[in-house]
Structures are given as structure tokens and as C-alpha cells.
Amino acid sequence: MKHKELSEKIIGCAYKVYNIMGFGFLESVYEKCLLIELRKSGLRAESQMPIDVYYDTELVGEFRADIVVEGIIILELKSVRQLMKTHEVQLVNYLVATKKDVGLLLNFAEMQVEVKRKVRKLDSSFSE
């Protein structure tokens, strides 16, 4: 499955969760709900996957990706009134650290699901 098709499927799952849950829950609640929807859609999704961060060749830390889908797309979930630039930068840093090409910032906002797609490098797998 190509990145674009997979991204659309993930976004559809996020909207299903939002339509049922609405706004106002903690990110952890949306994460659990989204995992259920992703798996119901036949997607492999891992929650709180630990990822090592290196500086040069030395391990300097670890972060936990909210959700990684099919081993190729990182999901960073938020439940805030408005996304900020720092949220986007955080996701880009995760892409750089993991060498994954595509990430989705999903905000279960007050009025709707907000989606920001971040791409580390564009290649043919992301095309239509």
C-alpha cells in the first residue's frame, strides 16, 4: 500500500473516532480508540513504540511514537484547541530520527479533526 492510500485510510479512521468521541478527551483516549479503528480496518498499528535517538553514532535518548502504522507512517496525536508550529516540528524530528518518510499530525480539535501531513523526503511511494 502506498503512503498516500495508507494516509487516507488512517485519516478516515481518525474521523470515525472523532464522530463517535467528539472533543475533550485526553490524547491517550483518542490513541486507544484510533488503535481499535485502525485494526478494524485491517491495518497493523503499534502504540507507544520506543525509538532510539542518536547524535552522530551515540545513543542520546529515546522517544515513544504515539502510533506507527504498517511500520512506515508515524502518527502524532494531539487534543488541543489549536495546533502550534512546535507540534509540527516535533513530528518532523521524529521522522528524521526514525528515517521514516511520512508522518501525520492528528489533532482531535474542538470542531473537527485537524490533519497535517509531514514528509521527510518525497519519493515515488508517496505518489498517486
N, CA, C and O of each residue as an XYZ file, in Angstrom:
512
protein
N       0.850     -1.177      0.000
C       0.000      0.000      0.000
C       0.896      1.240      0.000
O       1.843      1.329      0.781
N       0.593      2.177     -0.866
C       1.377      3.403     -0.970
C       1.065      4.343      0.189
O       0.014      4.245      0.823
N       2.009      5.265      0.456
C       1.849      6.213      1.558
C       0.552      7.004      1.456
O      -0.144      7.199      2.452
N       0.232      7.457      0.254
C      -0.959      8.296      0.075
C      -2.227      7.516      0.415
O      -3.088      8.010      1.143
N      -2.338      6.314     -0.105
C      -3.506      5.468      0.159
C      -3.596      5.122      1.652
O      -4.678      5.156      2.237
N      -2.469      4.794      2.252
C      -2.430      4.467      3.668
C      -2.800      5.686      4.511
O      -3.544      5.568      5.484
N      -2.282      6.852      4.140
C      -2.609      8.089      4.857
C      -4.105      8.361      4.825
O      -4.694      8.731      5.841
N      -4.714      8.180      3.675
C      -6.157      8.419      3.547
C      -6.958      7.460      4.416
O      -7.960      7.850      5.016
N      -6.522      6.214      4.486
C      -7.201      5.225      5.319
C      -7.086      5.598      6.803
O      -8.052      5.484      7.558
N      -5.896      6.045      7.204
C      -5.670      6.470      8.591
C      -6.551      7.671      8.931
O      -7.179      7.708      9.990
N      -6.594      8.644      8.037
C      -7.398      9.852      8.274
C      -8.876      9.484      8.392
O      -9.588     10.042      9.227
N      -9.338      8.552      7.565
C     -10.720      8.086      7.663
C     -11.005      7.485      9.023
O     -12.070      7.717      9.596
N     -10.064      6.714      9.545
C     -10.220      6.130     10.883
C     -10.278      7.219     11.949
O     -11.064      7.125     12.892
N      -9.447      8.254     11.803
C      -9.448      9.361     12.764
C     -10.806     10.068     12.771
O     -11.309     10.434     13.833
N     -11.396     10.259     11.596
C     -12.719     10.886     11.529
C     -13.790     10.015     12.169
O     -14.700     10.532     12.816
N     -13.694      8.703     11.997
C     -14.652      7.798     12.654
C     -14.572      7.959     14.165
O     -15.595      8.043     14.844
N     -13.352      8.002     14.684
C     -13.166      8.180     16.131
C     -13.759      9.509     16.574
O     -14.473      9.568     17.575
N     -13.467     10.572     15.837
C     -13.966     11.898     16.219
C     -15.489     11.953     16.179
O     -16.117     12.548     17.054
N     -16.078     11.332     15.164
C     -17.539     11.349     15.052
C     -18.212     10.665     16.237
O     -19.327     11.026     16.615
N     -17.545      9.688     16.815
C     -18.107      8.991     17.966
C     -17.740      9.681     19.284
O     -18.587      9.832     20.165
N     -16.491     10.096     19.416
C     -15.993     10.605     20.697
C     -16.087     12.120     20.856
O     -16.194     12.617     21.978
N     -16.048     12.859     19.749
C     -16.073     14.313     19.845
C     -14.782     14.864     20.446
O     -13.743     14.204     20.425
N     -14.865     16.078     20.980
C     -13.707     16.790     21.517
C     -13.709     16.723     23.041
O     -14.764     16.644     23.670
N     -12.517     16.756     23.621
C     -12.426     16.953     25.056
C     -11.775     15.842     25.852
O     -11.590     15.980     27.061
N     -11.423     14.749     25.207
C     -10.752     13.665     25.929
C      -9.240     13.854     25.875
O      -8.726     14.627     25.066
N      -8.546     13.146     26.736
C      -7.084     13.137     26.708
C      -6.601     12.420     25.456
O      -7.307     11.588     24.887
N      -5.388     12.756     25.039
C      -4.792     12.112     23.868
C      -4.772     10.598     24.004
O      -4.971      9.883     23.022
N      -4.536     10.108     25.209
C      -4.451      8.659     25.431
C      -5.763      7.954     25.104
O      -5.749      6.809     24.654
N      -6.886      8.614     25.320
C      -8.194      8.037     24.974
C      -8.329      7.945     23.454
O      -8.739      6.914     22.921
N      -7.983      9.029     22.765
C      -8.048      9.014     21.300
C      -7.090      7.973     20.725
O      -7.402      7.314     19.733
N      -5.930      7.829     21.349
C      -4.954      6.848     20.892
C      -5.548      5.434     20.950
O      -5.432      4.670     19.992
N      -6.170      5.098     22.056
C      -6.766      3.756     22.201
C      -7.908      3.555     21.214
O      -8.036      2.486     20.618
N      -8.734      4.577     21.041
C      -9.852      4.482     20.087
C      -9.329      4.329     18.656
O      -9.834      3.511     17.886
N      -8.320      5.118     18.311
C      -7.769      5.066     16.968
C      -7.111      3.711     16.693
O      -7.214      3.186     15.584
N      -6.443      3.149     17.689
C      -5.870      1.811     17.522
C      -6.949      0.795     17.171
O      -6.745     -0.062     16.311
N      -8.083      0.892     17.830
C      -9.199     -0.022     17.553
C      -9.667      0.138     16.113
O      -9.850     -0.852     15.404
N      -9.860      1.384     15.677
C     -10.332      1.639     14.308
C      -9.314      1.195     13.263
O      -9.680      0.606     12.246
N      -8.047      1.473     13.511
C      -7.010      1.079     12.557
C      -6.989     -0.441     12.393
O      -6.916     -0.955     11.278
N      -7.055     -1.137     13.502
C      -7.032     -2.603     13.451
C      -8.296     -3.155     12.817
O      -8.240     -4.153     12.098
N      -9.440     -2.522     13.072
C     -10.692     -2.941     12.417
C     -10.589     -2.766     10.902
O     -11.230     -3.490     10.141
N      -9.781     -1.805     10.475
C      -9.585     -1.550      9.046
C      -8.541     -2.469      8.433
O      -8.228     -2.358      7.248
N      -8.004     -3.369      9.235
C      -7.025     -4.320      8.723
C      -5.600     -3.818      8.708
O      -4.735     -4.416      8.069
N      -5.343     -2.720      9.410
C      -4.002     -2.152      9.437
C      -3.245     -2.618     10.678
O      -3.826     -2.814     11.745
N      -1.951     -2.788     10.512
C      -1.079     -3.126     11.635
C      -0.651     -1.813     12.275
O      -0.054     -0.958     11.623
N      -0.964     -1.663     13.559
C      -0.662     -0.420     14.262
C      -0.060     -0.739     15.624
O      -0.589     -1.554     16.380
N       1.072     -0.073     15.924
C       1.745     -0.258     17.201
C       1.687      1.040     17.990
O       1.934      2.122     17.458
N       1.358      0.913     19.255
C       1.218      2.067     20.128
C       2.442      2.234     21.014
O       3.020      1.254     21.485
N       2.835      3.496     21.239
C       3.931      3.837     22.147
C       5.210      3.061     21.830
O       5.885      2.537     22.716
N       5.513      3.009     20.547
C       6.701      2.293     20.085
C       7.971      3.070     20.459
O       8.126      4.224     20.062
N       8.879      2.444     21.221
C      10.115      3.151     21.593
C      11.051      3.290     20.393
O      11.259      2.346     19.631
N      11.601      4.480     20.248
C      12.505      4.760     19.137
C      13.739      5.463     19.685
O      13.639      6.492     20.352
N      14.905      4.891     19.393
C      16.163      5.466     19.852
C      16.521      6.697     19.034
O      16.243      6.764     17.837
N      17.142      7.672     19.698
C      17.614      8.888     19.037
C      19.134      8.924     19.183
O      19.680      8.749     20.272
N      19.799      9.157     18.048
C      21.256      9.177     18.027
C      21.768     10.560     17.675
O      21.151     11.292     16.902
N      22.891     10.897     18.246
C      23.664     12.058     17.834
C      24.974     11.495     17.315
O      25.719     10.844     18.048
N      25.244     11.749     16.057
C      26.391     11.142     15.402
C      26.185      9.629     15.497
O      25.244      9.114     14.894
N      27.004      8.920     16.210
C      26.801      7.473     16.336
C      26.433      7.064     17.759
O      26.377      5.874     18.068
N      26.183      8.048     18.629
C      25.924      7.742     20.029
C      24.443      7.899     20.372
O      23.782      8.857     19.969
N      23.954      6.930     21.122
C      22.580      6.968     21.611
C      22.458      8.092     22.637
O      23.194      8.121     23.623
N      21.521      9.021     22.402
C      21.364     10.161     23.311
C      19.985     10.230     23.951
O      19.739     11.069     24.817
N      19.089      9.351     23.526
C      17.764      9.383     24.124
C      16.803      8.443     23.438
O      17.159      7.680     22.541
N      15.586      8.527     23.890
C      14.529      7.685     23.337
C      13.227      8.469     23.395
O      12.998      9.241     24.327
N      12.385      8.270     22.406
C      11.047      8.829     22.486
C      10.079      7.720     22.135
O      10.474      6.672     21.624
N       8.842      7.951     22.404
C       7.815      6.967     22.093
C       6.855      7.575     21.082
O       6.202      8.586     21.343
N       6.788      6.939     19.934
C       5.850      7.383     18.909
C       4.446      6.994     19.365
O       4.229      5.872     19.821
N       3.494      7.920     19.242
C       2.125      7.609     19.656
C       1.651      6.332     18.973
O       1.257      5.372     19.635
N       1.693      6.330     17.641
C       1.292      5.148     16.871
C       2.158      5.085     15.614
O       2.428      6.108     14.985
N       2.585      3.889     15.259
C       3.258      3.655     13.984
C       2.384      2.666     13.216
O       2.077      1.582     13.711
N       1.986      3.054     11.998
C       1.077      2.241     11.191
C       1.860      1.550     10.077
O       2.608      2.180      9.329
N       1.664      0.240      9.992
C       2.309     -0.597      8.973
C       3.826     -0.430      8.960
O       4.482     -0.723      7.961
N       4.372      0.039     10.071
C       5.817      0.204     10.176
C       6.375      1.360      9.361
O       7.592      1.534      9.295
N       5.497      2.163      8.731
C       6.027      3.206      7.838
C       5.506      4.620      8.093
O       6.158      5.586      7.696
N       4.356      4.769      8.741
C       3.821      6.116      8.984
C       3.713      6.346     10.489
O       3.105      5.555     11.210
N       4.313      7.443     10.947
C       4.237      7.823     12.361
C       3.034      8.732     12.555
O       2.827      9.680     11.797
N       2.240      8.430     13.585
C       1.116      9.289     13.955
C       1.450      9.988     15.264
O       1.798      9.342     16.252
N       1.344     11.281     15.263
C       1.481     12.075     16.478
C       0.103     12.644     16.776
O      -0.446     13.399     15.974
N      -0.454     12.287     17.919
C      -1.819     12.680     18.263
C      -1.818     13.846     19.235
O      -0.984     13.926     20.136
N      -2.760     14.737     19.037
C      -2.964     15.870     19.932
C      -4.460     16.013     20.194
O      -5.295     15.566     19.408
N      -4.769     16.645     21.316
C      -6.148     17.006     21.627
C      -6.109     18.410     22.221
O      -6.270     18.613     23.424
N      -5.886     19.367     21.323
C      -5.747     20.765     21.726
C      -6.660     21.632     20.859
O      -7.077     21.224     19.775
N      -6.959     22.826     21.348
C      -7.823     23.725     20.569
C      -7.191     24.089     19.234
O      -7.881     24.195     18.220
N      -5.874     24.280     19.237
C      -5.195     24.703     18.009
C      -3.783     24.132     17.979
O      -3.063     24.170     18.977
N      -3.398     23.604     16.824
C      -2.037     23.116     16.652
C      -1.071     24.292     16.613
O      -1.409     25.386     16.159
N       0.123     24.040     17.094
C       1.162     25.054     17.063
C       2.317     24.543     16.201
O       2.428     23.345     15.937
N       3.156     25.450     15.778
C       4.309     25.084     14.951
C       5.193     24.060     15.665
O       5.777     23.193     15.015
N       5.300     24.147     16.986
C       6.142     23.207     17.738
C       5.648     21.768     17.597
O       6.455     20.838     17.628
N       4.338     21.568     17.442
C       3.804     20.224     17.232
C       4.296     19.654     15.900
O       4.653     18.480     15.802
N       4.306     20.507     14.885
C       4.772     20.076     13.564
C       6.272     19.772     13.588
O       6.720     18.782     13.008
N       7.036     20.620     14.254
C       8.482     20.430     14.348
C       8.787     19.125     15.082
O       9.705     18.397     14.705
N       8.027     18.835     16.117
C       8.200     17.591     16.861
C       8.056     16.390     15.935
O       8.881     15.476     15.971
N       7.017     16.384     15.109
C       6.801     15.274     14.183
C       7.925     15.175     13.162
O       8.384     14.074     12.856
N       8.370     16.295     12.639
C       9.476     16.278     11.674
C      10.729     15.694     12.329
O      11.446     14.911     11.705
N      10.995     16.066     13.571
C      12.145     15.499     14.277
C      12.007     13.989     14.424
O      12.997     13.266     14.315
N      10.804     13.508     14.669
C      10.574     12.062     14.772
C      10.866     11.384     13.437
O      11.442     10.297     13.401
N      10.472     12.019     12.353
C      10.740     11.456     11.027
C      12.244     11.374     10.765
O      12.741     10.372     10.250
N      12.950     12.428     11.122
C      14.398     12.445     10.924
C      15.054     11.350     11.776
O      15.919     10.621     11.292
N      14.641     11.238     13.042
C      15.247     10.258     13.953
C      15.001      8.825     13.498
O      15.860      7.959     13.663
N      13.829      8.579     12.925
C      13.467      7.207     12.525
C      13.804      6.903     11.074
O      13.788      5.747     10.653
N      14.110      7.945     10.316
C      14.331      7.835      8.875
C      13.074      7.359      8.139
O      13.156      6.795      7.048
N      11.919      7.595      8.750
C      10.650      7.313      8.080
C      10.283      8.544      7.262
O      10.627      9.670      7.620
N       9.586      8.314      6.171
C       9.334      9.412      5.240
C       8.057     10.201      5.506
O       7.978     11.377      5.151
N       7.050      9.573      6.127
C       5.750     10.234      6.256
C       5.256     10.162      7.694
O       5.361      9.134      8.364
N       4.717     11.287      8.140
C       4.089     11.358      9.451
C       2.805     12.151      9.357
O       2.680     13.060      8.536
N       1.858     11.803     10.198
C       0.600     12.541     10.270
C       0.433     13.092     11.676
O       0.522     12.362     12.663
N       0.192     14.389     11.747
C      -0.150     15.049     12.997
C      -1.670     15.128     13.013
O      -2.271     15.817     12.189
N      -2.286     14.421     13.952
C      -3.747     14.363     14.033
C      -4.193     15.049     15.313
O      -3.863     14.602     16.412
N      -4.936     16.123     15.173
C      -5.447     16.850     16.329
C      -6.954     16.661     16.426
O      -7.703     17.046     15.528
N      -7.381     16.065     17.528
C      -8.809     15.904     17.798
C      -9.266     17.212     18.438
O      -9.398     17.322     19.656
N      -9.501     18.199     17.573
C      -9.748     19.582     17.986
C     -11.210     19.804     18.342
O     -12.036     18.893     18.276
N     -11.501     21.033     18.719
C     -12.832     21.382     19.206
C     -13.928     21.174     18.160
O     -15.010     20.693     18.494
N     -13.667     21.524     16.913
C     -14.711     21.460     15.891
C     -14.545     20.317     14.903
O     -15.512     19.926     14.249
N     -13.333     19.771     14.779
C     -13.082     18.726     13.782
C     -11.703     18.119     14.003
O     -10.936     18.570     14.853
N     -11.410     17.099     13.228
C     -10.062     16.536     13.225
C      -9.207     17.411     12.323
O      -9.562     17.669     11.173
N      -8.088     17.861     12.850
C      -7.119     18.620     12.060
C      -6.018     17.660     11.645
O      -5.543     16.872     12.463
N      -5.608     17.718     10.392
C      -4.580     16.816      9.890
C      -3.472     17.622      9.236
O      -3.725     18.482      8.392
N      -2.238     17.332      9.637
C      -1.067     17.905      8.975
C      -0.206     16.734      8.553
O       0.163     15.898      9.379
N       0.111     16.670      7.288
C       0.971     15.610      6.758
C       2.375     16.183      6.607
O       2.571     17.238      6.005
N       3.334     15.477      7.158
C       4.732     15.891      7.049
C       5.488     14.804      6.300
O       5.299     13.612      6.541
N       6.347     15.238      5.388
C       7.094     14.320      4.544
C       8.577     14.643      4.690
O       8.997     15.781      4.479
N       9.362     13.635      5.051
C      10.815     13.823      5.193
C      11.465     13.910      3.828
O      12.291     14.789      3.582
N      11.096     13.002      2.940
C      11.574     13.082      1.564
C      10.497     12.492      0.677
O       9.922     11.447      0.983
N      10.241     13.150     -0.385
C       9.200     12.714     -1.286
C       9.793     11.750     -2.304
O      10.788     12.054     -2.962
N       9.168     10.589     -2.421
C       9.619      9.629     -3.428
C       8.400      9.034     -4.122
O       7.270      9.447     -3.860
N       8.622      8.094     -4.981
C       7.537      7.531     -5.773
C       6.507      6.800     -4.926
O       5.370      6.641     -5.370
N       6.855      6.348     -3.724
C       5.896      5.631     -2.887
C       4.808      6.537     -2.362
O       3.773      6.053     -1.905
N       5.019      7.859     -2.416
C       4.024      8.797     -1.930
C       3.097      9.297     -3.035
O       2.097      9.963     -2.764
N       3.428      8.981     -4.245
C       2.665      9.494     -5.388
C       1.285      8.869     -5.460
O       0.973      7.908     -4.756
N       0.483      9.433     -6.317
C      -0.885      8.958     -6.515
C      -0.805      7.507     -6.791
O      -1.832      6.860     -6.996
